[in-house]
Amino acid sequence: MAQLIVRELDEEVVRQLKIRAARNGRSAEAEHREILYEALMRSQPKKSLKALLREMPSEFDDVTLERVQDQGREVPF
């Protein structure tokens, strides 16, 4: 895993980080990891189904496809 060193933080920021960590039952380092994860990984908007479908490559035009009407199978009586 990578390491991250943050220099020149305001003392109040560090104090608030420690308070928040204590409230959540974590170390300041674990709280820092959680804050970074929440900010960078979970907040990315999820694409809608519509957006995903639009991104799919289109190999056919609507006019090249023919609709086949299924007549079903013959049922003997």
MODELLER restraints for C-alpha pairs under 7 A, 6 or more apart:
rsr = mdl.restraints
at = mdl.atoms
rsr.add(forms.Gaussian(group=physical.xy_distance, feature=features.Distance(at['CA:17:A'], at['CA:28:A']), mean=6.28, stdev=0.5))
rsr.add(forms.Gaussian(group=physical.xy_distance, feature=features.Distance(at['CA:18:A'], at['CA:28:A']), mean=5.28, stdev=0.5))
rsr.add(forms.Gaussian(group=physical.xy_distance, feature=features.Distance(at['CA:21:A'], at['CA:27:A']), mean=5.67, stdev=0.5))
rsr.add(forms.Gaussian(group=physical.xy_distance, feature=features.Distance(at['CA:21:A'], at['CA:28:A']), mean=5.30, stdev=0.5))
rsr.add(forms.Gaussian(group=physical.xy_distance, feature=features.Distance(at['CA:21:A'], at['CA:31:A']), mean=5.24, stdev=0.5))
